[in-house]
Amino acid sequence: MAFMGPEEAPRVDFDEKLAAVESLPLFMKSLPGEDTTDVAVQALQSLAYEGTPDEIAQNFKEQGNDYFKGKRYREAIGFYTQGLDAKPSESALLEALLCNRAACNLELRA
């Protein structure tokens, strides 16, 4: 009689697990497009884009700054780009978003 040990659990690829976690609203790096049916994601989208274009851009700039301080430059670029996509009318804010995004690109090339 041969010894039969416990069956080995099927291996799940790390990238598959990471993608599954990042699909949860709490762990999303960025919000998906407007055509989602997930209620939690819709609520987050409405909060992220609430206010005037300058307020929205300022919010994304602050989030980008937090990621920049944590040396997470790719994520910071995403937030600065979303701030630019809000089309702020304040020239100082627009300049800050562009300069901050450029700084992230310089850090990634270093």
Jmol script that loads the backbone (N, CA, C; Angstrom):
load data "model"
ATOM      1  N   MET A   1       0.840  -1.175   0.000  1.00  0.00           N
ATOM      2  CA  MET A   1       0.000   0.000   0.000  1.00  0.00           C
ATOM      3  C   MET A   1       0.892   1.247   0.000  1.00  0.00           C
ATOM      4  N   ALA A   2       0.744   2.087  -0.991  1.00  0.00           N
ATOM      5  CA  ALA A   2       1.550   3.288  -1.141  1.00  0.00           C
ATOM      6  C   ALA A   2       0.965   4.417  -0.297  1.00  0.00           C
ATOM      7  N   PHE A   3       1.867   5.252   0.221  1.00  0.00           N
ATOM      8  CA  PHE A   3       1.431   6.391   1.027  1.00  0.00           C
ATOM      9  C   PHE A   3       0.827   7.454   0.116  1.00  0.00           C
ATOM     10  N   MET A   4      -0.316   7.927   0.488  1.00  0.00           N
ATOM     11  CA  MET A   4      -0.991   8.975  -0.276  1.00  0.00           C
ATOM     12  C   MET A   4      -1.068  10.217   0.614  1.00  0.00           C
ATOM     13  N   GLY A   5      -0.343  11.225   0.270  1.00  0.00           N
ATOM     14  CA  GLY A   5      -0.352  12.464   1.040  1.00  0.00           C
ATOM     15  C   GLY A   5      -1.480  13.372   0.585  1.00  0.00           C
ATOM     16  N   PRO A   6      -1.586  14.519   1.213  1.00  0.00           N
ATOM     17  CA  PRO A   6      -2.627  15.468   0.798  1.00  0.00           C
ATOM     18  C   PRO A   6      -2.347  15.951  -0.624  1.00  0.00           C
ATOM     19  N   GLU A   7      -3.397  16.220  -1.318  1.00  0.00           N
ATOM     20  CA  GLU A   7      -3.251  16.706  -2.692  1.00  0.00           C
ATOM     21  C   GLU A   7      -2.675  18.113  -2.677  1.00  0.00           C
ATOM     22  N   GLU A   8      -1.834  18.352  -3.638  1.00  0.00           N
ATOM     23  CA  GLU A   8      -1.252  19.682  -3.753  1.00  0.00           C
ATOM     24  C   GLU A   8      -2.310  20.632  -4.298  1.00  0.00           C
ATOM     25  N   ALA A   9      -2.425  21.785  -3.652  1.00  0.00           N
ATOM     26  CA  ALA A   9      -3.401  22.779  -4.080  1.00  0.00           C
ATOM     27  C   ALA A   9      -3.006  23.297  -5.453  1.00  0.00           C
ATOM     28  N   PRO A  10      -3.981  23.559  -6.306  1.00  0.00           N
ATOM     29  CA  PRO A  10      -3.648  24.085  -7.628  1.00  0.00           C
ATOM     30  C   PRO A  10      -2.940  25.436  -7.499  1.00  0.00           C
ATOM     31  N   ARG A  11      -1.908  25.614  -8.292  1.00  0.00           N
ATOM     32  CA  ARG A  11      -1.144  26.858  -8.233  1.00  0.00           C
ATOM     33  C   ARG A  11      -1.900  27.963  -8.964  1.00  0.00           C
ATOM     34  N   VAL A  12      -1.991  29.092  -8.289  1.00  0.00           N
ATOM     35  CA  VAL A  12      -2.617  30.258  -8.904  1.00  0.00           C
ATOM     36  C   VAL A  12      -1.509  31.264  -9.155  1.00  0.00           C
ATOM     37  N   ASP A  13      -1.457  31.760 -10.338  1.00  0.00           N
ATOM     38  CA  ASP A  13      -0.442  32.711 -10.735  1.00  0.00           C
ATOM     39  C   ASP A  13      -0.546  33.973  -9.885  1.00  0.00           C
ATOM     40  N   PHE A  14       0.598  34.519  -9.480  1.00  0.00           N
ATOM     41  CA  PHE A  14       0.631  35.728  -8.669  1.00  0.00           C
ATOM     42  C   PHE A  14      -0.072  36.883  -9.367  1.00  0.00           C
ATOM     43  N   ASP A  15       0.155  37.020 -10.667  1.00  0.00           N
ATOM     44  CA  ASP A  15      -0.473  38.119 -11.414  1.00  0.00           C
ATOM     45  C   ASP A  15      -1.991  38.001 -11.415  1.00  0.00           C
ATOM     46  N   GLU A  16      -2.498  36.762 -11.445  1.00  0.00           N
ATOM     47  CA  GLU A  16      -3.949  36.562 -11.395  1.00  0.00           C
ATOM     48  C   GLU A  16      -4.502  37.004 -10.040  1.00  0.00           C
ATOM     49  N   LYS A  17      -3.786  36.654  -8.968  1.00  0.00           N
ATOM     50  CA  LYS A  17      -4.225  37.070  -7.627  1.00  0.00           C
ATOM     51  C   LYS A  17      -4.187  38.586  -7.489  1.00  0.00           C
ATOM     52  N   LEU A  18      -3.115  39.183  -7.984  1.00  0.00           N
ATOM     53  CA  LEU A  18      -2.978  40.632  -7.907  1.00  0.00           C
ATOM     54  C   LEU A  18      -4.088  41.329  -8.690  1.00  0.00           C
ATOM     55  N   ALA A  19      -4.398  40.820  -9.865  1.00  0.00           N
ATOM     56  CA  ALA A  19      -5.477  41.403 -10.671  1.00  0.00           C
ATOM     57  C   ALA A  19      -6.817  41.277  -9.964  1.00  0.00           C
ATOM     58  N   ALA A  20      -7.035  40.148  -9.281  1.00  0.00           N
ATOM     59  CA  ALA A  20      -8.290  39.953  -8.552  1.00  0.00           C
ATOM     60  C   ALA A  20      -8.406  40.953  -7.403  1.00  0.00           C
ATOM     61  N   VAL A  21      -7.314  41.182  -6.698  1.00  0.00           N
ATOM     62  CA  VAL A  21      -7.341  42.134  -5.579  1.00  0.00           C
ATOM     63  C   VAL A  21      -7.537  43.554  -6.104  1.00  0.00           C
ATOM     64  N   GLU A  22      -6.856  43.904  -7.196  1.00  0.00           N
ATOM     65  CA  GLU A  22      -6.960  45.257  -7.741  1.00  0.00           C
ATOM     66  C   GLU A  22      -8.314  45.537  -8.377  1.00  0.00           C
ATOM     67  N   SER A  23      -9.119  44.505  -8.580  1.00  0.00           N
ATOM     68  CA  SER A  23     -10.458  44.736  -9.122  1.00  0.00           C
ATOM     69  C   SER A  23     -11.443  45.126  -8.025  1.00  0.00           C
ATOM     70  N   LEU A  24     -11.033  44.993  -6.764  1.00  0.00           N
ATOM     71  CA  LEU A  24     -11.876  45.423  -5.647  1.00  0.00           C
ATOM     72  C   LEU A  24     -11.775  46.941  -5.499  1.00  0.00           C
ATOM     73  N   PRO A  25     -12.889  47.619  -5.281  1.00  0.00           N
ATOM     74  CA  PRO A  25     -12.860  49.092  -5.205  1.00  0.00           C
ATOM     75  C   PRO A  25     -11.854  49.647  -4.198  1.00  0.00           C
ATOM     76  N   LEU A  26     -11.655  48.970  -3.080  1.00  0.00           N
ATOM     77  CA  LEU A  26     -10.730  49.461  -2.063  1.00  0.00           C
ATOM     78  C   LEU A  26      -9.287  49.482  -2.552  1.00  0.00           C
ATOM     79  N   PHE A  27      -8.933  48.584  -3.456  1.00  0.00           N
ATOM     80  CA  PHE A  27      -7.546  48.448  -3.895  1.00  0.00           C
ATOM     81  C   PHE A  27      -7.295  48.917  -5.316  1.00  0.00           C
ATOM     82  N   MET A  28      -8.272  49.539  -5.957  1.00  0.00           N
ATOM     83  CA  MET A  28      -8.094  50.015  -7.327  1.00  0.00           C
ATOM     84  C   MET A  28      -7.085  51.151  -7.360  1.00  0.00           C
ATOM     85  N   LYS A  29      -6.200  51.111  -8.355  1.00  0.00           N
ATOM     86  CA  LYS A  29      -5.228  52.182  -8.527  1.00  0.00           C
ATOM     87  C   LYS A  29      -5.849  53.371  -9.241  1.00  0.00           C
ATOM     88  N   SER A  30      -6.826  53.102 -10.077  1.00  0.00           N
ATOM     89  CA  SER A  30      -7.564  54.164 -10.744  1.00  0.00           C
ATOM     90  C   SER A  30      -8.977  53.659 -11.010  1.00  0.00           C
ATOM     91  N   LEU A  31      -9.880  54.576 -11.185  1.00  0.00           N
ATOM     92  CA  LEU A  31     -11.267  54.210 -11.405  1.00  0.00           C
ATOM     93  C   LEU A  31     -11.498  53.843 -12.865  1.00  0.00           C
ATOM     94  N   PRO A  32     -12.300  52.806 -13.115  1.00  0.00           N
ATOM     95  CA  PRO A  32     -12.591  52.441 -14.498  1.00  0.00           C
ATOM     96  C   PRO A  32     -13.493  53.477 -15.165  1.00  0.00           C
ATOM     97  N   GLY A  33     -13.763  53.286 -16.438  1.00  0.00           N
ATOM     98  CA  GLY A  33     -14.610  54.212 -17.195  1.00  0.00           C
ATOM     99  C   GLY A  33     -15.999  54.332 -16.602  1.00  0.00           C
ATOM    100  N   GLU A  34     -16.756  55.259 -17.122  1.00  0.00           N
ATOM    101  CA  GLU A  34     -18.082  55.585 -16.603  1.00  0.00           C
ATOM    102  C   GLU A  34     -19.111  54.469 -16.772  1.00  0.00           C
ATOM    103  N   ASP A  35     -18.886  53.491 -17.625  1.00  0.00           N
ATOM    104  CA  ASP A  35     -19.902  52.499 -17.956  1.00  0.00           C
ATOM    105  C   ASP A  35     -19.871  51.256 -17.070  1.00  0.00           C
ATOM    106  N   THR A  36     -19.564  51.397 -15.797  1.00  0.00           N
ATOM    107  CA  THR A  36     -19.538  50.264 -14.881  1.00  0.00           C
ATOM    108  C   THR A  36     -20.899  50.060 -14.233  1.00  0.00           C
ATOM    109  N   THR A  37     -21.189  48.809 -13.873  1.00  0.00           N
ATOM    110  CA  THR A  37     -22.453  48.505 -13.198  1.00  0.00           C
ATOM    111  C   THR A  37     -22.254  48.299 -11.706  1.00  0.00           C
ATOM    112  N   ASP A  38     -21.016  48.315 -11.239  1.00  0.00           N
ATOM    113  CA  ASP A  38     -20.712  48.125  -9.816  1.00  0.00           C
ATOM    114  C   ASP A  38     -21.110  49.383  -9.044  1.00  0.00           C
ATOM    115  N   VAL A  39     -21.991  49.223  -8.081  1.00  0.00           N
ATOM    116  CA  VAL A  39     -22.518  50.360  -7.321  1.00  0.00           C
ATOM    117  C   VAL A  39     -21.412  51.039  -6.513  1.00  0.00           C
ATOM    118  N   ALA A  40     -20.510  50.259  -5.918  1.00  0.00           N
ATOM    119  CA  ALA A  40     -19.435  50.839  -5.113  1.00  0.00           C
ATOM    120  C   ALA A  40     -18.510  51.690  -5.979  1.00  0.00           C
ATOM    121  N   VAL A  41     -18.205  51.215  -7.169  1.00  0.00           N
ATOM    122  CA  VAL A  41     -17.341  51.963  -8.078  1.00  0.00           C
ATOM    123  C   VAL A  41     -18.043  53.236  -8.547  1.00  0.00           C
ATOM    124  N   GLN A  42     -19.333  53.144  -8.822  1.00  0.00           N
ATOM    125  CA  GLN A  42     -20.092  54.325  -9.226  1.00  0.00           C
ATOM    126  C   GLN A  42     -20.070  55.383  -8.123  1.00  0.00           C
ATOM    127  N   ALA A  43     -20.182  54.957  -6.862  1.00  0.00           N
ATOM    128  CA  ALA A  43     -20.147  55.900  -5.741  1.00  0.00           C
ATOM    129  C   ALA A  43     -18.779  56.569  -5.645  1.00  0.00           C
ATOM    130  N   LEU A  44     -17.714  55.796  -5.816  1.00  0.00           N
ATOM    131  CA  LEU A  44     -16.366  56.370  -5.780  1.00  0.00           C
ATOM    132  C   LEU A  44     -16.152  57.357  -6.927  1.00  0.00           C
ATOM    133  N   GLN A  45     -16.673  57.020  -8.105  1.00  0.00           N
ATOM    134  CA  GLN A  45     -16.546  57.919  -9.249  1.00  0.00           C
ATOM    135  C   GLN A  45     -17.252  59.240  -8.997  1.00  0.00           C
ATOM    136  N   SER A  46     -18.425  59.170  -8.401  1.00  0.00           N
ATOM    137  CA  SER A  46     -19.159  60.413  -8.158  1.00  0.00           C
ATOM    138  C   SER A  46     -18.439  61.280  -7.137  1.00  0.00           C
ATOM    139  N   LEU A  47     -17.774  60.655  -6.154  1.00  0.00           N
ATOM    140  CA  LEU A  47     -17.020  61.429  -5.167  1.00  0.00           C
ATOM    141  C   LEU A  47     -15.763  62.037  -5.783  1.00  0.00           C
ATOM    142  N   ALA A  48     -15.086  61.276  -6.634  1.00  0.00           N
ATOM    143  CA  ALA A  48     -13.833  61.749  -7.223  1.00  0.00           C
ATOM    144  C   ALA A  48     -14.058  62.931  -8.146  1.00  0.00           C
ATOM    145  N   TYR A  49     -15.218  62.989  -8.767  1.00  0.00           N
ATOM    146  CA  TYR A  49     -15.476  64.041  -9.746  1.00  0.00           C
ATOM    147  C   TYR A  49     -16.534  65.033  -9.276  1.00  0.00           C
ATOM    148  N   GLU A  50     -16.619  65.219  -7.963  1.00  0.00           N
ATOM    149  CA  GLU A  50     -17.591  66.149  -7.400  1.00  0.00           C
ATOM    150  C   GLU A  50     -16.916  67.498  -7.181  1.00  0.00           C
ATOM    151  N   GLY A  51     -17.529  68.568  -7.640  1.00  0.00           N
ATOM    152  CA  GLY A  51     -16.988  69.908  -7.445  1.00  0.00           C
ATOM    153  C   GLY A  51     -16.674  70.569  -8.772  1.00  0.00           C
ATOM    154  N   THR A  52     -16.073  71.738  -8.674  1.00  0.00           N
ATOM    155  CA  THR A  52     -15.677  72.476  -9.880  1.00  0.00           C
ATOM    156  C   THR A  52     -14.447  71.805 -10.494  1.00  0.00           C
ATOM    157  N   PRO A  53     -14.153  72.088 -11.754  1.00  0.00           N
ATOM    158  CA  PRO A  53     -12.948  71.509 -12.361  1.00  0.00           C
ATOM    159  C   PRO A  53     -11.665  71.826 -11.577  1.00  0.00           C
ATOM    160  N   ASP A  54     -11.580  73.029 -11.016  1.00  0.00           N
ATOM    161  CA  ASP A  54     -10.398  73.377 -10.225  1.00  0.00           C
ATOM    162  C   ASP A  54     -10.335  72.555  -8.939  1.00  0.00           C
ATOM    163  N   GLU A  55     -11.465  72.336  -8.288  1.00  0.00           N
ATOM    164  CA  GLU A  55     -11.494  71.529  -7.063  1.00  0.00           C
ATOM    165  C   GLU A  55     -11.132  70.077  -7.357  1.00  0.00           C
ATOM    166  N   ILE A  56     -11.652  69.562  -8.442  1.00  0.00           N
ATOM    167  CA  ILE A  56     -11.348  68.181  -8.832  1.00  0.00           C
ATOM    168  C   ILE A  56      -9.859  68.047  -9.136  1.00  0.00           C
ATOM    169  N   ALA A  57      -9.320  68.987  -9.904  1.00  0.00           N
ATOM    170  CA  ALA A  57      -7.898  68.953 -10.257  1.00  0.00           C
ATOM    171  C   ALA A  57      -7.017  69.080  -9.014  1.00  0.00           C
ATOM    172  N   GLN A  58      -7.410  69.937  -8.087  1.00  0.00           N
ATOM    173  CA  GLN A  58      -6.658  70.108  -6.839  1.00  0.00           C
ATOM    174  C   GLN A  58      -6.646  68.806  -6.037  1.00  0.00           C
ATOM    175  N   ASN A  59      -7.782  68.119  -5.990  1.00  0.00           N
ATOM    176  CA  ASN A  59      -7.874  66.849  -5.278  1.00  0.00           C
ATOM    177  C   ASN A  59      -6.920  65.821  -5.893  1.00  0.00           C
ATOM    178  N   PHE A  60      -6.928  65.710  -7.227  1.00  0.00           N
ATOM    179  CA  PHE A  60      -6.036  64.762  -7.886  1.00  0.00           C
ATOM    180  C   PHE A  60      -4.574  65.162  -7.696  1.00  0.00           C
ATOM    181  N   LYS A  61      -4.287  66.453  -7.666  1.00  0.00           N
ATOM    182  CA  LYS A  61      -2.917  66.924  -7.438  1.00  0.00           C
ATOM    183  C   LYS A  61      -2.436  66.504  -6.053  1.00  0.00           C
ATOM    184  N   GLU A  62      -3.289  66.665  -5.055  1.00  0.00           N
ATOM    185  CA  GLU A  62      -2.917  66.281  -3.695  1.00  0.00           C
ATOM    186  C   GLU A  62      -2.695  64.772  -3.579  1.00  0.00           C
ATOM    187  N   GLN A  63      -3.539  63.994  -4.254  1.00  0.00           N
ATOM    188  CA  GLN A  63      -3.337  62.540  -4.235  1.00  0.00           C
ATOM    189  C   GLN A  63      -2.032  62.177  -4.936  1.00  0.00           C
ATOM    190  N   GLY A  64      -1.753  62.834  -6.055  1.00  0.00           N
ATOM    191  CA  GLY A  64      -0.493  62.609  -6.751  1.00  0.00           C
ATOM    192  C   GLY A  64       0.702  62.978  -5.887  1.00  0.00           C
ATOM    193  N   ASN A  65       0.596  64.074  -5.145  1.00  0.00           N
ATOM    194  CA  ASN A  65       1.682  64.483  -4.252  1.00  0.00           C
ATOM    195  C   ASN A  65       1.953  63.422  -3.186  1.00  0.00           C
ATOM    196  N   ASP A  66       0.883  62.821  -2.653  1.00  0.00           N
ATOM    197  CA  ASP A  66       1.056  61.770  -1.654  1.00  0.00           C
ATOM    198  C   ASP A  66       1.807  60.578  -2.240  1.00  0.00           C
ATOM    199  N   TYR A  67       1.451  60.195  -3.456  1.00  0.00           N
ATOM    200  CA  TYR A  67       2.136  59.077  -4.100  1.00  0.00           C
ATOM    201  C   TYR A  67       3.578  59.456  -4.445  1.00  0.00           C
ATOM    202  N   PHE A  68       3.816  60.697  -4.852  1.00  0.00           N
ATOM    203  CA  PHE A  68       5.172  61.142  -5.159  1.00  0.00           C
ATOM    204  C   PHE A  68       6.053  61.055  -3.916  1.00  0.00           C
ATOM    205  N   LYS A  69       5.527  61.501  -2.787  1.00  0.00           N
ATOM    206  CA  LYS A  69       6.285  61.435  -1.531  1.00  0.00           C
ATOM    207  C   LYS A  69       6.634  59.994  -1.176  1.00  0.00           C
ATOM    208  N   GLY A  70       5.747  59.060  -1.525  1.00  0.00           N
ATOM    209  CA  GLY A  70       5.998  57.646  -1.271  1.00  0.00           C
ATOM    210  C   GLY A  70       6.809  56.979  -2.373  1.00  0.00           C
ATOM    211  N   LYS A  71       7.336  57.749  -3.308  1.00  0.00           N
ATOM    212  CA  LYS A  71       8.149  57.269  -4.428  1.00  0.00           C
ATOM    213  C   LYS A  71       7.393  56.273  -5.314  1.00  0.00           C
ATOM    214  N   ARG A  72       6.085  56.475  -5.425  1.00  0.00           N
ATOM    215  CA  ARG A  72       5.254  55.663  -6.310  1.00  0.00           C
ATOM    216  C   ARG A  72       4.909  56.544  -7.514  1.00  0.00           C
ATOM    217  N   TYR A  73       5.922  56.736  -8.358  1.00  0.00           N
ATOM    218  CA  TYR A  73       5.859  57.725  -9.415  1.00  0.00           C
ATOM    219  C   TYR A  73       4.847  57.388 -10.508  1.00  0.00           C
ATOM    220  N   ARG A  74       4.717  56.126 -10.860  1.00  0.00           N
ATOM    221  CA  ARG A  74       3.759  55.762 -11.915  1.00  0.00           C
ATOM    222  C   ARG A  74       2.320  56.081 -11.484  1.00  0.00           C
ATOM    223  N   GLU A  75       1.998  55.772 -10.238  1.00  0.00           N
ATOM    224  CA  GLU A  75       0.661  56.086  -9.740  1.00  0.00           C
ATOM    225  C   GLU A  75       0.454  57.592  -9.653  1.00  0.00           C
ATOM    226  N   ALA A  76       1.492  58.315  -9.245  1.00  0.00           N
ATOM    227  CA  ALA A  76       1.402  59.776  -9.150  1.00  0.00           C
ATOM    228  C   ALA A  76       1.127  60.380 -10.521  1.00  0.00           C
ATOM    229  N   ILE A  77       1.792  59.858 -11.553  1.00  0.00           N
ATOM    230  CA  ILE A  77       1.551  60.345 -12.914  1.00  0.00           C
ATOM    231  C   ILE A  77       0.079  60.196 -13.270  1.00  0.00           C
ATOM    232  N   GLY A  78      -0.513  59.078 -12.886  1.00  0.00           N
ATOM    233  CA  GLY A  78      -1.930  58.851 -13.171  1.00  0.00           C
ATOM    234  C   GLY A  78      -2.821  59.897 -12.528  1.00  0.00           C
ATOM    235  N   PHE A  79      -2.522  60.245 -11.279  1.00  0.00           N
ATOM    236  CA  PHE A  79      -3.334  61.252 -10.601  1.00  0.00           C
ATOM    237  C   PHE A  79      -3.134  62.638 -11.202  1.00  0.00           C
ATOM    238  N   TYR A  80      -1.894  62.981 -11.538  1.00  0.00           N
ATOM    239  CA  TYR A  80      -1.653  64.285 -12.161  1.00  0.00           C
ATOM    240  C   TYR A  80      -2.351  64.367 -13.517  1.00  0.00           C
ATOM    241  N   THR A  81      -2.349  63.267 -14.254  1.00  0.00           N
ATOM    242  CA  THR A  81      -3.027  63.246 -15.552  1.00  0.00           C
ATOM    243  C   THR A  81      -4.534  63.398 -15.380  1.00  0.00           C
ATOM    244  N   GLN A  82      -5.103  62.745 -14.365  1.00  0.00           N
ATOM    245  CA  GLN A  82      -6.533  62.906 -14.107  1.00  0.00           C
ATOM    246  C   GLN A  82      -6.844  64.355 -13.726  1.00  0.00           C
ATOM    247  N   GLY A  83      -5.936  64.992 -13.005  1.00  0.00           N
ATOM    248  CA  GLY A  83      -6.117  66.404 -12.682  1.00  0.00           C
ATOM    249  C   GLY A  83      -6.119  67.264 -13.927  1.00  0.00           C
ATOM    250  N   LEU A  84      -5.241  66.947 -14.869  1.00  0.00           N
ATOM    251  CA  LEU A  84      -5.209  67.680 -16.133  1.00  0.00           C
ATOM    252  C   LEU A  84      -6.467  67.417 -16.956  1.00  0.00           C
ATOM    253  N   ASP A  85      -6.957  66.181 -16.892  1.00  0.00           N
ATOM    254  CA  ASP A  85      -8.178  65.830 -17.627  1.00  0.00           C
ATOM    255  C   ASP A  85      -9.401  66.584 -17.113  1.00  0.00           C
ATOM    256  N   ALA A  86      -9.341  67.053 -15.857  1.00  0.00           N
ATOM    257  CA  ALA A  86     -10.452  67.831 -15.295  1.00  0.00           C
ATOM    258  C   ALA A  86     -10.516  69.226 -15.903  1.00  0.00           C
ATOM    259  N   LYS A  87      -9.485  69.601 -16.659  1.00  0.00           N
ATOM    260  CA  LYS A  87      -9.401  70.896 -17.338  1.00  0.00           C
ATOM    261  C   LYS A  87      -9.556  72.086 -16.374  1.00  0.00           C
ATOM    262  N   PRO A  88      -8.596  72.211 -15.432  1.00  0.00           N
ATOM    263  CA  PRO A  88      -8.674  73.340 -14.500  1.00  0.00           C
ATOM    264  C   PRO A  88      -8.472  74.669 -15.216  1.00  0.00           C
ATOM    265  N   SER A  89      -9.132  75.698 -14.719  1.00  0.00           N
ATOM    266  CA  SER A  89      -9.009  77.022 -15.336  1.00  0.00           C
ATOM    267  C   SER A  89      -7.926  77.856 -14.660  1.00  0.00           C
ATOM    268  N   GLU A  90      -7.538  77.500 -13.458  1.00  0.00           N
ATOM    269  CA  GLU A  90      -6.519  78.239 -12.717  1.00  0.00           C
ATOM    270  C   GLU A  90      -5.140  77.890 -13.277  1.00  0.00           C
ATOM    271  N   SER A  91      -4.433  78.883 -13.792  1.00  0.00           N
ATOM    272  CA  SER A  91      -3.159  78.625 -14.478  1.00  0.00           C
ATOM    273  C   SER A  91      -2.089  78.073 -13.532  1.00  0.00           C
ATOM    274  N   ALA A  92      -2.063  78.518 -12.289  1.00  0.00           N
ATOM    275  CA  ALA A  92      -1.057  78.018 -11.338  1.00  0.00           C
ATOM    276  C   ALA A  92      -1.267  76.528 -11.065  1.00  0.00           C
ATOM    277  N   LEU A  93      -2.508  76.109 -10.972  1.00  0.00           N
ATOM    278  CA  LEU A  93      -2.818  74.702 -10.741  1.00  0.00           C
ATOM    279  C   LEU A  93      -2.433  73.864 -11.958  1.00  0.00           C
ATOM    280  N   LEU A  94      -2.742  74.361 -13.135  1.00  0.00           N
ATOM    281  CA  LEU A  94      -2.390  73.667 -14.372  1.00  0.00           C
ATOM    282  C   LEU A  94      -0.865  73.512 -14.485  1.00  0.00           C
ATOM    283  N   GLU A  95      -0.146  74.569 -14.179  1.00  0.00           N
ATOM    284  CA  GLU A  95       1.314  74.526 -14.231  1.00  0.00           C
ATOM    285  C   GLU A  95       1.868  73.529 -13.215  1.00  0.00           C
ATOM    286  N   ALA A  96       1.299  73.506 -12.012  1.00  0.00           N
ATOM    287  CA  ALA A  96       1.764  72.579 -10.978  1.00  0.00           C
ATOM    288  C   ALA A  96       1.543  71.127 -11.401  1.00  0.00           C
ATOM    289  N   LEU A  97       0.388  70.845 -11.989  1.00  0.00           N
ATOM    290  CA  LEU A  97       0.107  69.481 -12.448  1.00  0.00           C
ATOM    291  C   LEU A  97       1.103  69.051 -13.527  1.00  0.00           C
ATOM    292  N   LEU A  98       1.372  69.940 -14.468  1.00  0.00           N
ATOM    293  CA  LEU A  98       2.314  69.621 -15.540  1.00  0.00           C
ATOM    294  C   LEU A  98       3.732  69.437 -15.000  1.00  0.00           C
ATOM    295  N   CYS A  99       4.165  70.314 -14.112  1.00  0.00           N
ATOM    296  CA  CYS A  99       5.512  70.218 -13.534  1.00  0.00           C
ATOM    297  C   CYS A  99       5.657  68.965 -12.671  1.00  0.00           C
ATOM    298  N   ASN A 100       4.628  68.654 -11.893  1.00  0.00           N
ATOM    299  CA  ASN A 100       4.686  67.469 -11.037  1.00  0.00           C
ATOM    300  C   ASN A 100       4.742  66.195 -11.868  1.00  0.00           C
ATOM    301  N   ARG A 101       3.970  66.176 -12.940  1.00  0.00           N
ATOM    302  CA  ARG A 101       3.990  64.996 -13.810  1.00  0.00           C
ATOM    303  C   ARG A 101       5.364  64.858 -14.471  1.00  0.00           C
ATOM    304  N   ALA A 102       5.946  65.982 -14.878  1.00  0.00           N
ATOM    305  CA  ALA A 102       7.286  65.956 -15.469  1.00  0.00           C
ATOM    306  C   ALA A 102       8.319  65.463 -14.449  1.00  0.00           C
ATOM    307  N   ALA A 103       8.182  65.886 -13.200  1.00  0.00           N
ATOM    308  CA  ALA A 103       9.107  65.440 -12.150  1.00  0.00           C
ATOM    309  C   ALA A 103       9.021  63.923 -11.961  1.00  0.00           C
ATOM    310  N   CYS A 104       7.820  63.380 -12.040  1.00  0.00           N
ATOM    311  CA  CYS A 104       7.651  61.923 -11.932  1.00  0.00           C
ATOM    312  C   CYS A 104       8.371  61.214 -13.076  1.00  0.00           C
ATOM    313  N   ASN A 105       8.212  61.741 -14.281  1.00  0.00           N
ATOM    314  CA  ASN A 105       8.886  61.144 -15.430  1.00  0.00           C
ATOM    315  C   ASN A 105      10.400  61.202 -15.294  1.00  0.00           C
ATOM    316  N   LEU A 106      10.906  62.291 -14.755  1.00  0.00           N
ATOM    317  CA  LEU A 106      12.357  62.396 -14.528  1.00  0.00           C
ATOM    318  C   LEU A 106      12.814  61.371 -13.493  1.00  0.00           C
ATOM    319  N   GLU A 107      12.066  61.195 -12.432  1.00  0.00           N
ATOM    320  CA  GLU A 107      12.428  60.210 -11.405  1.00  0.00           C
ATOM    321  C   GLU A 107      12.423  58.792 -11.962  1.00  0.00           C
ATOM    322  N   LEU A 108      11.485  58.502 -12.863  1.00  0.00           N
ATOM    323  CA  LEU A 108      11.417  57.159 -13.444  1.00  0.00           C
ATOM    324  C   LEU A 108      12.581  56.884 -14.385  1.00  0.00           C
ATOM    325  N   ARG A 109      13.124  57.917 -14.966  1.00  0.00           N
ATOM    326  CA  ARG A 109      14.252  57.740 -15.900  1.00  0.00           C
ATOM    327  C   ARG A 109      15.595  57.721 -15.188  1.00  0.00           C
ATOM    328  N   ALA A 110      15.627  58.138 -13.943  1.00  0.00           N
ATOM    329  CA  ALA A 110      16.899  58.202 -13.199  1.00  0.00           C
ATOM    330  C   ALA A 110      17.390  56.828 -12.796  1.00  0.00           C
TER     331      ALA A 110
END
end "model"
wireframe off; spacefill off
backbone 0.3
color backbone group
